[in-house]
Each structure stands twice: as structure tokens, then as C-alpha cells.
Amino acid sequence: MIGCWMIGAKGNVASCTAALAGLLAGGRLSHGGLLTGTEPFNRLALAEPSGIVFGGHDVVNHTPGESFAAVMRAAGRPDLCGPAAEILRDYEGRIRSGWSAGEAAARKDVAAAEAPDALEADIRAFRDAHGLRRVVVVNLASTEPPCPDYADEKELAEAAAKGLLAESVLYAWAACRAGCAYVNFTPSAGARVRALRDLFARRGLPHAGRDGKTGETLVKAALAPLFRARALRVLSWVGFNILGNRDGATLRDPRNKTSKTASKGGVVPSILGYSP
């Protein structure tokens, strides 16, 4: 068995991941639509949904069931809410209160300087409780402002003690300290700061990602090579965010919006080799 520890565990993406994996494992859904169900991935020794245990950190008050129900209603599949209810209740029992400087629901019994230790301990306890051979930590939390490129662990510790360490970096640091691989599905810094790149490398732990690119950014990444191949110069590109889940509230802060727009706007120039 392997573990998937999700940061933002009560959000739409995490809740749907846990619920739909459970429905797949129980035979209530087919693998149709899953990339891992196609060639050549279906010939690899990948973990089956039944072989993954989900848990995570979050700082919000709503439940995974509420998040899943909202998505299923919007998708026209409210029929899946009943079968997924027990799966999500079980999953909710493996979610721990995360640490945040600003959220009321976050752990306030933990001082800022102690947060790395507390988060690491939660991940280790999850691994030990379920006898997992490995755990992958996946960041699915809200986009946060850009942060300094911390040079070493001393700088990480100093920023953490003051409550100033970017939360995506804090969780990535906790993952590394717990001996876990890390995947960043957001535009936030995560493990991309110099201190953590070095630390993950020294410990031989993989880390990957900086935005899952599942919507607008994915479409841009697919279309830009087409335009380049046809020598069509892109003069401008306009995108719209429908502000699902907590995106609207998060991106109301211009600092958070900076990370998001940098992620969106950098795709076309990087592929085409120029700034439109």
C-alpha cells in the first residue's frame, strides 16, 4: 500500500480524488477517461486505486462530502454522492488540521516555529498507522503570493519562526523531512526554492510540478506549438477564470493573483520563444 497525503484535503480536487478512487476500487466506476488506463501506462506496474490510502492537511471548516457534492451537482452526477458518502467519511477521519498564519480553522495550539515538526509528525503518523511503504505528498492548496528563494534550511527555519514561511514551502519542507516524495499541483513555490531543491536532492527524494495545468494553461500548452509550427505569431492571449471553489476569494488578493497570472502568462512565450 502507498499513501497520498494531500494539502488542501477538503477541497474540490482532493475530495473528488479520494471519492472517485474509492468508487473505482469498488467497481462502481470504469477506468474510462483515465490516462493510466491507456497504452502504454496500463502495462506499467502502477498502483491500483485499491492500493492507495488518502489523507491530508486542511484549514477549512467544510467537509470533503460537501466539496464532492458541489462538484457532482455541477457535473450532473449527483447519483454518485450516495455511494461516495461512506468513502468520504472514512477519508475525513484521516485529515488533520493544517497550519496557517491566517485561517481561523488552522491549528493555533502550535507555535509558528513548531509548525514544521508538527506537520512532519502528522505525515509520519499517517504512514505508520497504515503500514505504508511510501507516501507521496501532493499540494492542492490555494495559490499563494510569490516568496523568497530561501537559500538553506537556516533561512527556512528563521522564516518559519516568524510565521513568514510560505505555506507551500512549509508543507514541502515537512514532506522532505518525513522522507516523502512531493508533487506541486499549484503555481505556488513549494519545493522549487533553492533550499528544498538541494535538500530533496541530498536525500534522494523526487519532487515535481508547479501547476497541474488542467484547464486554461493546458489548452495554451497544446495550441501554442500548433501556432509555432504554422509560423502564426500570437499577438495577445486572453483567458477567463470561472473562479470555482475558493479561487475567487483567494485571487481577490493581488499578491496571490501575481503567482496565478505568471503561471498562465508564461506558457505561450516559453513555448513560442518570444514575448507576445
C-alpha positions in Angstrom: 0.0 0.0 0.0 1.1 3.6 -0.7 -0.2 6.8 0.8 -1.3 10.0 -0.9 -1.2 12.9 1.6 -3.0 15.9 0.1 -2.5 19.5 1.2 -5.9 21.2 0.8 -7.5 17.8 1.6 -11.1 19.1 1.9 -11.1 21.0 -1.4 -12.8 20.0 -4.6 -9.8 18.3 -6.3 -8.7 16.3 -3.2 -12.2 15.3 -2.2 -13.0 14.1 -5.8 -9.7 12.3 -6.0 -10.4 10.3 -2.8 -14.0 9.6 -3.6 -13.6 8.6 -7.2 -10.6 6.4 -6.4 -12.8 4.7 -3.8 -15.6 4.2 -6.3 -13.1 2.9 -8.9 -11.7 0.4 -6.3 -15.2 -0.7 -5.5 -16.1 -1.3 -9.2 -18.8 1.4 -9.3 -16.9 3.3 -12.0 -14.9 2.3 -15.0 -11.3 3.3 -15.8 -12.5 5.1 -19.0 -11.1 8.6 -19.2 -8.1 7.8 -17.1 -4.7 8.3 -18.8 -3.3 5.4 -16.7 -5.9 3.1 -18.3 -4.4 3.6 -21.8 -1.3 2.4 -23.6 1.5 2.3 -22.5 0.6 3.2 -18.9 -1.7 0.3 -18.5 1.3 -2.0 -18.9 3.3 -0.4 -16.1 3.3 -1.6 -12.5 1.3 1.4 -11.3 -0.6 1.3 -8.0 -4.3 0.5 -8.4 -6.9 2.7 -6.7 -7.5 0.0 -4.1 -3.8 0.2 -3.2 -3.8 3.9 -2.2 -4.7 5.3 1.2 -5.6 9.0 1.1 -5.2 11.5 3.9 -4.1 15.1 4.3 -4.0 18.5 5.9 -6.5 21.4 5.6 -7.5 24.5 7.4 -11.2 25.0 6.3 -14.3 24.0 8.2 -16.4 22.4 5.4 -16.3 18.7 4.8 -15.0 16.6 1.8 -18.6 15.4 1.3 -19.8 19.0 0.8 -17.0 19.7 -1.7 -17.7 16.4 -3.6 -21.4 17.1 -3.7 -20.9 20.6 -5.1 -18.8 19.2 -7.9 -21.1 16.3 -8.7 -24.1 18.6 -8.9 -22.3 20.8 -11.3 -21.2 17.8 -13.3 -24.7 16.3 -13.5 -23.7 13.3 -11.4 -25.4 13.7 -8.1 -26.1 9.9 -8.2 -22.5 9.4 -7.1 -22.9 11.3 -3.8 -24.7 8.4 -2.0 -22.2 5.7 -3.0 -19.3 8.0 -2.1 -20.6 9.1 1.3 -19.0 6.3 3.4 -15.7 6.6 1.4 -15.6 10.3 2.2 -16.4 9.9 5.9 -13.6 7.4 6.1 -11.3 9.7 4.3 -12.2 12.7 6.5 -11.0 10.7 9.5 -7.5 10.8 8.0 -7.5 14.6 7.6 -5.5 16.6 10.1 -5.8 20.3 10.9 -3.1 22.1 9.0 -1.1 25.2 9.9 -1.7 28.6 8.6 -0.9 32.1 9.8 -4.3 33.4 8.6 -7.0 30.8 8.8 -9.2 30.6 11.8 -9.6 26.8 11.5 -5.9 26.2 11.4 -4.1 24.8 14.4 -3.5 27.6 16.9 -2.0 25.3 19.6 1.2 25.1 17.5 3.6 28.0 17.5 5.0 29.1 14.1 8.5 27.7 14.9 6.9 24.3 15.8 4.8 24.0 12.6 7.4 22.1 10.6 7.8 19.5 13.3 4.0 19.2 13.8 3.3 18.7 10.1 6.1 16.2 9.7 4.8 14.3 12.7 1.3 14.1 11.1 2.7 12.6 7.9 4.8 10.1 9.7 1.9 9.1 11.9 -0.2 8.5 8.8 2.5 6.3 7.2 3.0 4.3 10.4 -0.7 3.9 11.2 -1.5 2.3 7.8 1.8 0.4 7.3 2.6 2.3 4.1 5.7 1.5 2.2 5.8 5.1 0.8 3.9 8.3 1.0 3.6 11.0 -1.7 2.6 14.5 -0.6 0.6 16.4 -3.1 0.0 20.2 -2.8 -3.6 21.1 -3.9 -3.9 24.2 -1.7 -4.9 27.7 -2.9 -2.5 29.8 -4.9 -0.3 32.0 -2.7 1.9 35.0 -3.4 5.5 34.7 -4.7 8.1 34.1 -2.0 11.8 34.5 -1.5 14.2 31.9 -2.9 15.3 30.6 0.5 18.9 29.5 0.3 19.2 26.9 3.0 17.4 25.3 6.0 18.6 28.0 8.3 16.7 30.6 6.3 13.6 28.3 6.2 13.8 27.9 10.0 14.1 31.7 10.6 11.2 32.4 8.3 9.1 29.7 9.9 9.8 31.0 13.4 8.5 34.4 12.4 5.4 32.9 10.8 6.6 34.2 7.4 7.5 31.0 5.6 5.3 30.5 2.5 2.9 27.7 3.4 3.5 25.7 0.3 7.2 25.7 1.2 6.4 24.8 4.8 4.5 21.7 3.7 7.1 20.7 1.1 9.8 21.0 3.9 7.7 18.8 6.2 7.3 16.3 3.4 11.0 16.1 2.8 11.8 15.8 6.4 9.3 12.9 6.6 11.1 11.2 3.7 8.3 11.6 1.2 8.1 12.5 -2.5 6.4 15.7 -3.3 4.2 16.9 -6.1 3.1 20.5 -6.5 -0.2 20.9 -8.4 -0.3 24.7 -7.9 1.6 27.8 -9.2 3.0 28.3 -5.6 6.7 27.8 -4.9 6.5 24.5 -3.0 9.8 22.6 -3.4 11.1 24.9 -6.0 13.1 27.2 -3.6 16.8 26.6 -3.6 16.9 25.2 -0.1 14.4 22.5 -0.8 15.8 21.6 -4.2 19.1 20.9 -2.5 17.5 19.1 0.4 15.4 16.8 -1.8 18.4 16.0 -3.9 20.6 15.2 -0.9 18.0 12.9 0.5 17.4 11.2 -2.9 13.7 12.1 -2.8 11.8 13.1 -6.0 9.8 16.3 -6.3 7.9 17.5 -9.3 5.5 20.1 -10.7 4.5 23.7 -10.5 0.8 23.8 -11.6 -1.2 20.8 -12.8 -2.2 22.6 -15.9 -5.7 21.1 -16.2 -7.6 24.0 -17.7 -6.7 27.2 -19.5 -3.0 26.6 -19.1 -3.3 23.1 -20.6 -5.2 24.5 -23.7 -2.5 27.1 -24.2 0.3 24.5 -23.9 -1.4 22.4 -26.6 -2.2 25.2 -29.0 1.0 27.2 -28.8 3.1 24.5 -30.6 0.5 24.4 -33.3 0.8 28.2 -33.9 4.6 27.9 -33.9 4.6 25.1 -36.4 2.4 27.2 -38.7 4.5 30.4 -38.2 1.5 32.2 -36.7 2.6 34.9 -34.4 0.5 35.2 -31.2 -0.1 38.9 -30.6 -2.2 38.6 -27.5 -4.0 35.9 -25.4 -7.0 36.5 -23.2 -8.2 34.0 -20.6 -11.0 33.8 -18.1 -11.1 32.1 -14.7 -14.6 30.9 -13.7 -13.4 31.1 -10.1 -14.6 27.8 -8.9 -14.1 26.5 -5.3 -12.1 29.1 -3.3 -10.4 30.7 -6.3 -12.4 33.8 -6.3 -11.7 34.7 -2.7 -8.0 33.7 -3.0 -7.4 35.7 -6.2 -9.0 38.8 -4.8 -5.7 39.3 -3.1 -3.4 40.9 -5.8 -0.4 39.1 -4.3 -1.9 35.7 -4.8 -3.1 36.8 -8.3 0.6 37.5 -9.2 1.5 33.8 -9.0 -1.5 32.8 -10.9 -1.1 35.2 -13.8 2.6 34.4 -14.0 1.8 30.8 -14.4 -0.8 31.5 -17.1 1.1 34.1 -19.0 4.4 32.4 -19.1 3.2 29.4 -21.1 2.9 30.8 -24.6 6.1 32.9 -24.6 8.1 29.9 -23.2 6.8 27.6 -26.0 7.0 30.1 -28.8 10.3 31.6 -27.8 9.2 35.2 -27.6 7.1 37.7 -25.6 3.8 38.5 -27.4 
